[in-house]
Amino acid sequence: MVASEDAADNRWLDEDAGPVVRPYAMTQGRTRPTTGQFDLIALVVATQPVSSALVGLGPEHAEILTLCQHPQSVAEISAHLDLPVGIIRVLLGDLLAKGLVLARDPTPVAQLHSQRILKAVINGLRSL
């Protein structure tokens, strides 16, 4: 029985990476954010500096707050922390629910300026 226990312990250790923590362990098994929907290009910014008084939050939450002292997209946060986007969305939902971040969705295409207006601006700049 000792050999099987050793084998079970080894699957949680990657010699190159160290102990393995499954992503769903960071979110307590949640797969969707409790608050908000986060598009890949939505911009996220922290509402306050990171403090040690962030009770009930994990180290990943603190990393996101540190990173988001300047606006970051959801995709950038995922890349910087090397975590799946789904996990980042759940963690961002936790932070949004506590009022620690603000998220700004991308502007819908219907609200963007038409090509005609943009061409007029470019032509006006060229004539200067």
HELIX and SHEET records of a PDB file:
HELIX    1   1 VAL A    2  ASN A   10  1                                   9    
HELIX    2   2 PRO A   23  MET A   26  1                                   4    
HELIX    3   3 PRO A   59  LEU A   67  1                                   9    
HELIX    4   4 VAL A   74  LEU A   81  1                                   8    
HELIX    5   5 VAL A   85  ALA A   97  1                                  13    
HELIX    6   6 VAL A  109  GLN A  111  5                                   3    
HELIX    7   7 GLN A  115  SER A  127  1                                  13    
SHEET    1   A 2 LEU A  13  ASP A  14  0                                        
SHEET    2   A 2 GLY A  18  PRO A  19 -1                                        
SHEET    1   B 3 GLN A  72  SER A  73  0                                        
SHEET    2   B 3 LEU A  43  ALA A  46 -1                                        
SHEET    3   B 3 VAL A 101  ARG A 104 -1                                        
END                                                                             
